[in-house]
Amino acid sequence: MIQLVAQEGGGLDLIWLLIPLVCCLMMGQRGEKPQEPSTETDTFYTPQPIQETYDRIAEETAKWRQEAREKKPEQSPIASVTRLLRGGEPPERFTDKERTPPRLLALNDATGLLYFEFTEVEGGGTVVKATYNASLKPRVARLKAAMPLKIPAPPTGPKCPSCGRQVHPEFKLCPYCGTTLITE
């Protein structure tokens, strides 16, 4: 019967080709567990006050959100079928999940959650801890590179118990990893 349809040149030829493709796409998603996204953490120190640091990172993530909105989705037929099977339009990127100025900025993204935690350093500056999906590493690296980074003079004090780097004796937090330092 398949040969008859193919010989007649009817419109069913395309349907016979698409049915296995659609079945494979649907079955492939049904039984598989989604892979856990790999999460990375990066901590850095900036000499800016905590509110200024928070505002600057919030402004940068707003730019990321705007870029994602302006990016045109693929218009290929396969992309359209895949989008339809996955439940419609892709989720919006970099939407606010939680804002607790100036301590926490949490965002929802298609790749997973993105957290920026801010800790004020006594004597000035801010330690920023970013937790994100590994696919966002280039964005976070560019953000970090755009921030004013400064480590004061060569450290002469004790070593941080967490990362092992030397820090100034008057520091209460390690400027490299954000760990609370033990003071005697």
Z-matrix of the N, CA and C atoms (Angstrom, degrees):
N
C 1 1.452
C 2 1.526 1 111.08
N 3 1.306 2 117.43 1 -36.59
C 4 1.460 3 120.20 2 179.04
C 5 1.520 4 109.64 3 -62.93
N 6 1.335 5 117.75 4 -37.53
C 7 1.460 6 120.29 5 179.21
C 8 1.524 7 111.18 6 -65.04
N 9 1.331 8 116.56 7 -36.71
C 10 1.465 9 119.48 8 178.68
C 11 1.519 10 111.39 9 -63.16
N 12 1.312 11 115.62 10 -43.77
C 13 1.460 12 119.50 11 -179.39
C 14 1.522 13 109.41 12 -64.45
N 15 1.339 14 116.07 13 -42.85
C 16 1.461 15 119.79 14 -178.78
C 17 1.518 16 111.08 15 -66.60
N 18 1.359 17 116.92 16 -35.88
C 19 1.459 18 119.75 17 -179.36
C 20 1.516 19 111.81 18 -72.74
N 21 1.316 20 116.86 19 -34.56
C 22 1.461 21 119.48 20 -178.79
C 23 1.516 22 111.38 21 -72.48
N 24 1.322 23 117.69 22 -20.99
C 25 1.470 24 120.27 23 -179.77
C 26 1.516 25 112.23 24 73.34
N 27 1.338 26 116.78 25 26.23
C 28 1.467 27 120.71 26 179.98
C 29 1.521 28 111.69 27 -70.43
N 30 1.299 29 115.71 28 172.39
C 31 1.458 30 122.12 29 -178.53
C 32 1.516 31 113.00 30 -74.16
N 33 1.340 32 117.37 31 -5.42
C 34 1.457 33 119.80 32 -178.55
C 35 1.524 34 112.93 33 -76.74
N 36 1.336 35 118.07 34 -13.15
C 37 1.471 36 120.23 35 -179.85
C 38 1.523 37 110.91 36 -56.59
N 39 1.298 38 117.65 37 -46.09
C 40 1.453 39 122.24 38 -178.50
C 41 1.523 40 111.07 39 -63.96
N 42 1.316 41 117.22 40 -39.41
C 43 1.465 42 121.15 41 179.57
C 44 1.518 43 110.37 42 -63.17
N 45 1.351 44 117.49 43 -43.11
C 46 1.460 45 120.83 44 -179.83
C 47 1.526 46 111.10 45 -63.85
N 48 1.312 47 117.53 46 -28.02
C 49 1.460 48 120.47 47 178.20
C 50 1.524 49 112.05 48 -80.45
N 51 1.327 50 117.11 49 -34.14
C 52 1.464 51 120.76 50 -176.56
C 53 1.518 52 113.83 51 -81.24
N 54 1.328 53 118.63 52 -28.87
C 55 1.465 54 121.57 53 -176.80
C 56 1.529 55 111.44 54 -58.00
N 57 1.335 56 120.81 55 -49.43
C 58 1.472 57 118.49 56 178.55
C 59 1.532 58 112.87 57 -62.93
N 60 1.318 59 116.98 58 -36.46
C 61 1.459 60 120.46 59 179.37
C 62 1.531 61 111.07 60 -62.71
N 63 1.311 62 116.74 61 -46.91
C 64 1.470 63 121.13 62 -179.85
C 65 1.526 64 110.15 63 -65.02
N 66 1.330 65 117.56 64 -40.76
C 67 1.468 66 120.51 65 179.13
C 68 1.533 67 110.83 66 -63.13
N 69 1.326 68 117.17 67 -41.96
C 70 1.469 69 120.25 68 179.43
C 71 1.522 70 111.35 69 -64.25
N 72 1.306 71 116.85 70 -40.83
C 73 1.462 72 120.23 71 179.29
C 74 1.526 73 110.96 72 -64.06
N 75 1.336 74 116.49 73 -42.23
C 76 1.462 75 120.02 74 -178.32
C 77 1.528 76 111.06 75 -70.54
N 78 1.321 77 118.01 76 -41.09
C 79 1.459 78 120.93 77 -178.31
C 80 1.519 79 110.99 78 -71.45
N 81 1.316 80 117.59 79 -33.36
C 82 1.448 81 121.09 80 -179.99
C 83 1.514 82 112.18 81 -63.81
N 84 1.313 83 118.63 82 -30.80
C 85 1.456 84 122.18 83 -178.53
C 86 1.519 85 112.35 84 -87.04
N 87 1.314 86 117.52 85 -23.88
C 88 1.453 87 120.53 86 -171.70
C 89 1.521 88 113.19 87 -71.23
N 90 1.328 89 118.50 88 -50.17
C 91 1.452 90 120.65 89 -171.93
C 92 1.514 91 115.24 90 -90.65
N 93 1.298 92 118.26 91 -13.03
C 94 1.454 93 120.09 92 -175.23
C 95 1.523 94 111.28 93 -87.19
N 96 1.320 95 114.57 94 141.98
C 97 1.457 96 118.93 95 172.79
C 98 1.524 97 107.77 96 -84.34
N 99 1.313 98 116.90 97 138.28
C 100 1.461 99 117.31 98 177.17
C 101 1.526 100 109.92 99 -66.85
N 102 1.325 101 115.41 100 139.60
C 103 1.449 102 119.59 101 179.79
C 104 1.521 103 109.85 102 -71.42
N 105 1.333 104 114.69 103 141.12
C 106 1.455 105 119.83 104 176.90
C 107 1.523 106 108.48 105 -70.06
N 108 1.303 107 117.12 106 128.80
C 109 1.464 108 118.01 107 178.96
C 110 1.527 109 110.57 108 -68.49
N 111 1.325 110 115.07 109 142.35
C 112 1.464 111 118.31 110 178.15
C 113 1.526 112 108.58 111 -78.34
N 114 1.315 113 115.28 112 131.42
C 115 1.455 114 121.33 113 -176.74
C 116 1.516 115 109.40 114 -106.97
N 117 1.312 116 115.26 115 138.74
C 118 1.454 117 121.35 116 177.74
C 119 1.521 118 108.84 117 -120.75
N 120 1.322 119 115.11 118 155.49
C 121 1.456 120 121.26 119 177.23
C 122 1.518 121 108.27 120 -129.71
N 123 1.315 122 115.27 121 136.51
C 124 1.462 123 121.25 122 177.86
C 125 1.520 124 107.27 123 -134.20
N 126 1.315 125 116.70 124 134.60
C 127 1.458 126 122.01 125 -179.92
C 128 1.520 127 108.41 126 -125.48
N 129 1.333 128 115.23 127 134.27
C 130 1.460 129 118.87 128 178.32
C 131 1.516 130 110.52 129 -146.87
N 132 1.318 131 114.81 130 159.29
C 133 1.458 132 122.92 131 -178.38
C 134 1.519 133 108.72 132 -109.46
N 135 1.329 134 116.31 133 139.71
C 136 1.456 135 122.00 134 174.00
C 137 1.529 136 108.06 135 -132.29
N 138 1.323 137 118.12 136 144.07
C 139 1.467 138 119.76 137 -178.21
C 140 1.529 139 113.95 138 -76.09
N 141 1.329 140 118.29 139 -2.66
C 142 1.469 141 121.55 140 -179.95
C 143 1.526 142 111.05 141 -72.26
N 144 1.341 143 117.05 142 152.63
C 145 1.472 144 119.89 143 173.42
C 146 1.532 145 110.54 144 -63.07
N 147 1.309 146 115.56 145 158.87
C 148 1.460 147 120.68 146 -173.83
C 149 1.533 148 112.69 147 -60.62
N 150 1.329 149 118.88 148 -43.65
C 151 1.472 150 120.58 149 -178.54
C 152 1.530 151 110.87 150 -65.65
N 153 1.318 152 117.16 151 -40.24
C 154 1.458 153 121.11 152 179.05
C 155 1.532 154 111.00 153 -64.90
N 156 1.319 155 116.78 154 -40.15
C 157 1.464 156 121.62 155 177.88
C 158 1.531 157 110.08 156 -64.74
N 159 1.334 158 116.42 157 -45.80
C 160 1.462 159 121.39 158 178.55
C 161 1.530 160 110.18 159 -58.15
N 162 1.335 161 116.71 160 -48.52
C 163 1.468 162 120.95 161 -178.44
C 164 1.527 163 111.48 162 -61.35
N 165 1.312 164 116.35 163 -40.03
C 166 1.471 165 120.00 164 -178.07
C 167 1.529 166 111.26 165 -67.09
N 168 1.317 167 117.35 166 -41.69
C 169 1.471 168 120.22 167 179.11
C 170 1.522 169 110.44 168 -71.00
N 171 1.336 170 118.59 169 -37.45
C 172 1.468 171 121.39 170 176.26
C 173 1.531 172 110.28 171 -62.61
N 174 1.311 173 116.92 172 -39.48
C 175 1.469 174 121.56 173 178.10
C 176 1.535 175 110.83 174 -64.86
N 177 1.309 176 116.65 175 -41.89
C 178 1.473 177 120.61 176 -179.69
C 179 1.524 178 111.17 177 -66.64
N 180 1.341 179 117.80 178 -41.66
C 181 1.464 180 119.85 179 179.17
C 182 1.529 181 110.80 180 -68.54
N 183 1.322 182 118.47 181 -29.02
C 184 1.462 183 121.11 182 174.19
C 185 1.530 184 109.77 183 -65.17
N 186 1.324 185 117.66 184 -36.68
C 187 1.469 186 121.03 185 175.54
C 188 1.526 187 110.38 186 -64.56
N 189 1.336 188 117.08 187 -40.25
C 190 1.463 189 120.69 188 178.00
C 191 1.525 190 109.96 189 -60.05
N 192 1.341 191 116.02 190 -43.83
C 193 1.468 192 121.21 191 -179.57
C 194 1.532 193 110.37 192 -62.05
N 195 1.333 194 116.70 193 -43.65
C 196 1.466 195 121.38 194 -179.82
C 197 1.527 196 111.01 195 -64.68
N 198 1.327 197 117.79 196 -41.90
C 199 1.467 198 121.36 197 177.77
C 200 1.529 199 110.62 198 -61.12
N 201 1.327 200 116.95 199 -41.01
C 202 1.468 201 121.12 200 -179.91
C 203 1.527 202 110.63 201 -65.49
N 204 1.331 203 118.19 202 -36.73
C 205 1.475 204 121.45 203 178.11
C 206 1.514 205 111.48 204 -68.00
N 207 1.334 206 116.49 205 -38.28
C 208 1.454 207 120.71 206 -177.23
C 209 1.519 208 112.97 207 -76.42
N 210 1.313 209 117.58 208 -21.54
C 211 1.460 210 121.70 209 -178.86
C 212 1.529 211 108.84 210 -67.99
N 213 1.311 212 115.82 211 127.47
C 214 1.467 213 121.32 212 -177.84
C 215 1.525 214 110.17 213 -79.56
N 216 1.358 215 117.37 214 133.75
C 217 1.464 216 119.83 215 176.19
C 218 1.528 217 110.45 216 -72.54
N 219 1.333 218 115.31 217 156.80
C 220 1.463 219 120.28 218 178.56
C 221 1.526 220 109.88 219 -63.05
N 222 1.327 221 116.25 220 143.75
C 223 1.458 222 120.98 221 -179.19
C 224 1.527 223 112.05 222 -109.10
N 225 1.332 224 118.77 223 12.67
C 226 1.456 225 120.79 224 -178.98
C 227 1.528 226 109.57 225 -70.19
N 228 1.330 227 117.51 226 152.45
C 229 1.471 228 120.54 227 179.55
C 230 1.525 229 112.63 228 -61.38
N 231 1.314 230 117.14 229 -36.82
C 232 1.471 231 119.72 230 -179.36
C 233 1.517 232 110.00 231 -66.69
N 234 1.345 233 117.63 232 -41.06
C 235 1.460 234 120.93 233 177.83
C 236 1.525 235 110.53 234 -62.96
N 237 1.339 236 116.78 235 -38.16
C 238 1.468 237 120.60 236 179.16
C 239 1.518 238 111.19 237 -65.06
N 240 1.344 239 117.48 238 -43.80
C 241 1.467 240 121.31 239 179.34
C 242 1.527 241 109.77 240 -65.12
N 243 1.333 242 117.16 241 -44.34
C 244 1.462 243 120.84 242 179.13
C 245 1.525 244 111.20 243 -61.26
N 246 1.338 245 117.59 244 -44.00
C 247 1.462 246 121.89 245 178.96
C 248 1.531 247 110.07 246 -61.53
N 249 1.338 248 116.63 247 -41.01
C 250 1.458 249 121.11 248 179.53
C 251 1.524 250 110.45 249 -63.80
N 252 1.331 251 117.34 250 -43.14
C 253 1.464 252 121.29 251 -179.50
C 254 1.523 253 112.13 252 -67.79
N 255 1.317 254 117.90 253 -30.28
C 256 1.464 255 121.17 254 -179.04
C 257 1.515 256 112.94 255 -85.37
N 258 1.300 257 117.96 256 -1.52
C 259 1.457 258 119.74 257 174.25
C 260 1.512 259 115.13 258 106.75
N 261 1.304 260 118.28 259 26.89
C 262 1.453 261 119.79 260 173.98
C 263 1.504 262 114.21 261 103.60
N 264 1.314 263 115.69 262 -147.20
C 265 1.462 264 122.61 263 -175.04
C 266 1.523 265 110.91 264 -68.75
N 267 1.329 266 117.01 265 147.26
C 268 1.464 267 119.51 266 176.40
C 269 1.522 268 110.60 267 -65.83
N 270 1.340 269 117.04 268 152.45
C 271 1.471 270 119.24 269 -179.14
C 272 1.526 271 111.07 270 -66.81
N 273 1.317 272 115.41 271 152.29
C 274 1.459 273 120.49 272 177.86
C 275 1.525 274 108.91 273 -67.99
N 276 1.319 275 115.92 274 144.73
C 277 1.453 276 120.96 275 -176.40
C 278 1.521 277 111.68 276 -96.24
N 279 1.326 278 115.22 277 147.86
C 280 1.467 279 124.54 278 173.75
C 281 1.531 280 112.88 279 57.28
N 282 1.327 281 116.78 280 46.13
C 283 1.459 282 120.79 281 176.42
C 284 1.527 283 109.28 282 -88.32
N 285 1.318 284 115.78 283 151.03
C 286 1.462 285 120.55 284 -178.94
C 287 1.513 286 110.89 285 -65.73
N 288 1.320 287 115.76 286 131.37
C 289 1.457 288 121.78 287 171.92
C 290 1.518 289 109.13 288 -105.15
N 291 1.344 290 114.84 289 -47.47
C 292 1.463 291 119.72 290 -179.65
C 293 1.520 292 108.78 291 -153.37
N 294 1.312 293 114.95 292 136.31
C 295 1.464 294 121.03 293 175.12
C 296 1.518 295 107.76 294 -129.11
N 297 1.321 296 115.29 295 122.27
C 298 1.446 297 122.09 296 174.75
C 299 1.528 298 106.66 297 -131.31
N 300 1.351 299 115.76 298 77.53
C 301 1.463 300 118.41 299 -176.33
C 302 1.516 301 110.75 300 -62.47
N 303 1.255 302 122.33 301 141.64
C 304 1.460 303 126.63 302 -8.17
C 305 1.521 304 112.53 303 -99.50
N 306 1.322 305 118.92 304 29.88
C 307 1.465 306 121.34 305 -172.21
C 308 1.528 307 114.87 306 -100.05
N 309 1.347 308 118.83 307 -33.87
C 310 1.463 309 120.79 308 -172.30
C 311 1.519 310 110.38 309 -144.94
N 312 1.325 311 114.90 310 137.02
C 313 1.460 312 122.29 311 172.33
C 314 1.516 313 105.58 312 -132.79
N 315 1.329 314 117.24 313 111.52
C 316 1.457 315 122.32 314 -179.05
C 317 1.523 316 108.38 315 -117.17
N 318 1.338 317 115.76 316 134.22
C 319 1.461 318 121.43 317 -177.39
C 320 1.521 319 109.90 318 -126.92
N 321 1.347 320 115.82 319 145.50
C 322 1.460 321 121.85 320 170.40
C 323 1.518 322 107.13 321 -91.00
N 324 1.324 323 116.27 322 138.86
C 325 1.450 324 120.88 323 177.16
C 326 1.519 325 107.86 324 -141.10
N 327 1.322 326 117.03 325 161.20
C 328 1.457 327 121.48 326 177.45
C 329 1.527 328 110.68 327 -61.33
N 330 1.326 329 117.71 328 -25.27
C 331 1.466 330 121.59 329 -179.44
C 332 1.521 331 112.47 330 -87.66
N 333 1.308 332 118.03 331 -10.70
C 334 1.464 333 121.90 332 -177.89
C 335 1.518 334 110.34 333 133.69
N 336 1.312 335 115.86 334 -169.07
C 337 1.455 336 120.10 335 -179.00
C 338 1.521 337 110.69 336 -80.25
N 339 1.321 338 115.25 337 151.03
C 340 1.455 339 123.16 338 179.07
C 341 1.521 340 106.66 339 -131.34
N 342 1.336 341 116.62 340 119.41
C 343 1.462 342 121.89 341 -177.69
C 344 1.520 343 110.45 342 -117.50
N 345 1.323 344 115.73 343 139.43
C 346 1.454 345 122.73 344 168.09
C 347 1.520 346 106.11 345 -124.08
N 348 1.335 347 116.74 346 118.07
C 349 1.451 348 122.29 347 178.38
C 350 1.528 349 107.82 348 -110.72
N 351 1.326 350 116.80 349 134.19
C 352 1.458 351 122.45 350 -174.39
C 353 1.528 352 109.87 351 -115.89
N 354 1.342 353 116.22 352 131.65
C 355 1.452 354 121.76 353 177.49
C 356 1.520 355 108.19 354 -127.21
N 357 1.326 356 115.21 355 125.51
C 358 1.451 357 120.40 356 -179.79
C 359 1.525 358 109.55 357 -78.64
N 360 1.322 359 115.72 358 133.56
C 361 1.458 360 121.56 359 179.64
C 362 1.525 361 108.08 360 -94.12
N 363 1.336 362 115.28 361 130.06
C 364 1.458 363 119.21 362 177.89
C 365 1.531 364 108.01 363 -63.17
N 366 1.300 365 116.31 364 131.44
C 367 1.456 366 120.63 365 -176.51
C 368 1.518 367 112.64 366 94.75
N 369 1.315 368 117.45 367 -0.78
C 370 1.460 369 121.02 368 176.16
C 371 1.514 370 113.95 369 114.85
N 372 1.302 371 114.38 370 148.56
C 373 1.453 372 120.77 371 177.36
C 374 1.521 373 113.08 372 97.44
N 375 1.319 374 114.85 373 174.55
C 376 1.459 375 122.31 374 -176.34
C 377 1.522 376 109.61 375 -142.06
N 378 1.322 377 116.38 376 139.03
C 379 1.462 378 122.02 377 170.72
C 380 1.524 379 106.46 378 -100.97
N 381 1.336 380 116.30 379 128.11
C 382 1.454 381 122.27 380 179.73
C 383 1.526 382 108.20 381 -111.85
N 384 1.328 383 115.58 382 126.98
C 385 1.465 384 121.09 383 175.76
C 386 1.523 385 107.09 384 -111.47
N 387 1.337 386 116.37 385 117.26
C 388 1.466 387 121.91 386 -179.91
C 389 1.525 388 108.76 387 -107.60
N 390 1.332 389 116.50 388 127.90
C 391 1.457 390 122.69 389 176.26
C 392 1.522 391 106.32 390 -119.94
N 393 1.345 392 117.00 391 125.67
C 394 1.456 393 120.69 392 -170.29
C 395 1.518 394 110.53 393 -156.99
N 396 1.342 395 115.62 394 166.87
C 397 1.450 396 122.45 395 174.42
C 398 1.520 397 108.46 396 -71.39
N 399 1.320 398 117.33 397 144.59
C 400 1.465 399 121.80 398 -177.50
C 401 1.524 400 112.64 399 -56.69
N 402 1.325 401 118.49 400 -28.00
C 403 1.467 402 120.41 401 -179.71
C 404 1.534 403 111.80 402 -68.26
N 405 1.321 404 117.80 403 -17.68
C 406 1.464 405 121.23 404 178.87
C 407 1.525 406 113.22 405 -92.02
N 408 1.320 407 117.20 406 3.29
C 409 1.464 408 120.75 407 -176.20
C 410 1.539 409 112.81 408 -55.44
N 411 1.340 410 120.12 409 -43.49
C 412 1.472 411 118.58 410 178.71
C 413 1.529 412 113.06 411 -60.85
N 414 1.331 413 117.68 412 -39.12
C 415 1.469 414 120.83 413 178.35
C 416 1.528 415 111.17 414 -64.04
N 417 1.328 416 116.20 415 -46.17
C 418 1.462 417 120.38 416 -178.78
C 419 1.530 418 109.89 417 -66.39
N 420 1.328 419 117.47 418 -37.36
C 421 1.469 420 120.32 419 178.74
C 422 1.531 421 110.56 420 -64.45
N 423 1.348 422 117.35 421 -40.56
C 424 1.473 423 119.94 422 177.42
C 425 1.526 424 110.78 423 -67.15
N 426 1.324 425 117.28 424 -37.93
C 427 1.462 426 121.08 425 177.09
C 428 1.532 427 109.82 426 -62.28
N 429 1.308 428 116.09 427 -47.18
C 430 1.469 429 121.25 428 -179.79
C 431 1.535 430 110.37 429 -61.92
N 432 1.329 431 116.62 430 -40.67
C 433 1.466 432 120.30 431 -179.52
C 434 1.531 433 112.03 432 -66.97
N 435 1.328 434 117.47 433 -27.92
C 436 1.466 435 121.31 434 -179.86
C 437 1.530 436 112.37 435 -81.18
N 438 1.327 437 116.86 436 -17.84
C 439 1.467 438 120.91 437 -179.78
C 440 1.531 439 109.79 438 -78.62
N 441 1.329 440 116.78 439 146.64
C 442 1.463 441 117.81 440 174.95
C 443 1.526 442 109.17 441 -71.60
N 444 1.313 443 115.70 442 115.91
C 445 1.463 444 121.14 443 179.95
C 446 1.513 445 108.11 444 -109.32
N 447 1.313 446 115.37 445 138.34
C 448 1.455 447 118.37 446 -179.53
C 449 1.525 448 108.14 447 -157.22
N 450 1.294 449 114.36 448 127.25
C 451 1.459 450 120.12 449 173.07
C 452 1.526 451 105.55 450 -111.54
N 453 1.316 452 118.54 451 119.89
C 454 1.458 453 120.51 452 -176.45
C 455 1.525 454 112.44 453 -63.64
N 456 1.307 455 117.86 454 140.51
C 457 1.468 456 127.03 455 172.78
C 458 1.519 457 114.31 456 16.81
N 459 1.296 458 117.45 457 162.79
C 460 1.465 459 118.89 458 179.53
C 461 1.528 460 111.03 459 -61.82
N 462 1.329 461 116.45 460 128.30
C 463 1.459 462 119.68 461 -178.83
C 464 1.527 463 111.66 462 -65.18
N 465 1.312 464 114.81 463 143.22
C 466 1.467 465 120.02 464 -179.99
C 467 1.517 466 111.54 465 -126.85
N 468 1.298 467 116.98 466 3.48
C 469 1.463 468 120.43 467 -175.16
C 470 1.511 469 112.99 468 -95.88
N 471 1.329 470 115.45 469 -154.99
C 472 1.463 471 121.36 470 -177.03
C 473 1.535 472 111.36 471 -71.28
N 474 1.332 473 115.03 472 170.74
C 475 1.467 474 120.67 473 177.17
C 476 1.522 475 109.31 474 -92.90
N 477 1.328 476 114.74 475 148.18
C 478 1.469 477 121.31 476 176.62
C 479 1.526 478 108.47 477 -68.65
N 480 1.335 479 118.64 478 133.35
C 481 1.462 480 120.10 479 -179.87
C 482 1.533 481 112.97 480 -69.16
N 483 1.327 482 117.40 481 -18.30
C 484 1.455 483 120.61 482 -177.61
C 485 1.532 484 112.52 483 -91.00
N 486 1.356 485 117.18 484 -55.21
C 487 1.470 486 120.09 485 -175.09
C 488 1.518 487 113.32 486 -101.53
N 489 1.333 488 118.00 487 -14.25
C 490 1.456 489 121.53 488 176.09
C 491 1.513 490 115.93 489 82.78
N 492 1.318 491 118.74 490 4.84
C 493 1.462 492 121.50 491 179.34
C 494 1.531 493 109.79 492 -85.73
N 495 1.333 494 115.31 493 150.06
C 496 1.457 495 119.28 494 178.05
C 497 1.523 496 110.04 495 -76.16
N 498 1.328 497 115.00 496 143.20
C 499 1.464 498 121.38 497 179.60
C 500 1.529 499 108.69 498 -132.64
N 501 1.302 500 116.45 499 164.91
C 502 1.457 501 121.02 500 176.59
C 503 1.528 502 109.76 501 -67.31
N 504 1.334 503 117.44 502 145.21
C 505 1.462 504 120.24 503 -177.99
C 506 1.529 505 112.97 504 -62.30
N 507 1.338 506 119.05 505 -28.01
C 508 1.464 507 120.49 506 -178.09
C 509 1.528 508 113.66 507 -82.54
N 510 1.335 509 118.68 508 -6.66
C 511 1.466 510 120.66 509 179.88
C 512 1.526 511 110.81 510 -72.06
N 513 1.315 512 115.92 511 137.28
C 514 1.467 513 122.00 512 174.99
C 515 1.527 514 111.04 513 -94.82
N 516 1.364 515 116.20 514 -26.70
C 517 1.466 516 123.06 515 177.29
C 518 1.513 517 108.65 516 -122.93
N 519 1.323 518 116.40 517 145.53
C 520 1.458 519 120.90 518 175.99
C 521 1.529 520 108.45 519 -71.01
N 522 1.342 521 119.17 520 125.58
C 523 1.461 522 120.42 521 -179.43
C 524 1.524 523 112.97 522 -72.36
N 525 1.332 524 118.04 523 -11.55
C 526 1.456 525 121.69 524 -178.64
C 527 1.530 526 112.29 525 -90.93
N 528 1.333 527 116.45 526 -41.74
C 529 1.470 528 118.82 527 -175.55
C 530 1.519 529 114.14 528 -124.15
N 531 1.340 530 118.50 529 -8.65
C 532 1.461 531 121.34 530 176.45
C 533 1.511 532 114.92 531 84.51
N 534 1.331 533 118.99 532 3.47
C 535 1.461 534 122.50 533 -179.01
C 536 1.534 535 110.05 534 -69.92
N 537 1.329 536 117.07 535 140.55
C 538 1.454 537 121.52 536 174.31
C 539 1.512 538 108.79 537 -68.56
N 540 1.331 539 115.37 538 128.15
C 541 1.461 540 120.53 539 -177.20
C 542 1.521 541 110.41 540 -87.35
N 543 1.288 542 115.75 541 146.75
C 544 1.467 543 121.69 542 179.39
C 545 1.517 544 108.22 543 -82.47
N 546 1.312 545 115.06 544 124.55
C 547 1.466 546 119.18 545 177.89
C 548 1.516 547 108.26 546 -111.29
N 549 1.303 548 115.74 547 139.13
C 550 1.474 549 120.03 548 -176.44
C 551 1.497 550 111.54 549 -107.18
